[in-house]
Amino acid sequence: MNEESTRCEWANGNEKMALYHDEVWGVPVHDDQQLFAKLCLDCMQAGLSWQTILNKQEYFYKAFDGFDIKIVASYDEAKVEELMHDAGIVRNLLKIRALINNAQRVLEVQKEFGSFDAYLWGFTEGEVIKNSWTSCDEIPASTALSDALSKDLKKRGFKFVGTTIVYAYLQAVGVVNDHLTSCFRYDACEGIQGDV
């Protein structure tokens, strides 16, 4: 099988994007640490291309202590200043502060729901929303699900969680399977756990 010919078209032509598509995108994630890391990266993407974030991903993990929720939640002004001088990441003060804030909010969600995983997947009762798109042009930028999650996250004090960002996040962590029906990953994501 020629995977490139059956891969979602947005992921062809770039090795990092293809690898991300083939191994990460759309795989259901249930590990709080990974769910938080992916939320951070999607927040950082706001207004930028995913390619930019993907190219800087290893630097983000290094700069933000592996996106350890408790560590990021405890960042002080000195750490913010340090991050603003890190050329390896996106140096946006509002986004950096948002990630710290969001880590603190995730800790609150964990206290209330037992885990961020339980909270997030509760919006679909633990089920993957499997769509049946035949073209990338059909895939929406947001849905009623992302609207509802975005609204609830904002109510809880999360930042950079507009419905478009949230929908990209839901796709990334496999709550929504938006691989095209012709893509070799369309059925492959089922039954895979992203935290294994």
Secondary structure, DSSP 8 states (H G I E B T S, - for coil): --HHHHS-GGGTT-HHHHHHHHHTTT-----HHHHHHHHHHHHHHTTS-HHHHHHHHHHHHHHTGGG-HHHHHT--HHHHHHHHT-TTS---HHHHHHHHHHHHHHHHHHHHHSSHHHHHHGGGTT--EE---SSGGGS-S--HHHHHHHHHHHHTT-SS--HHHHHHHHHHTTSEE---TTSTTTTTTTT--TT-
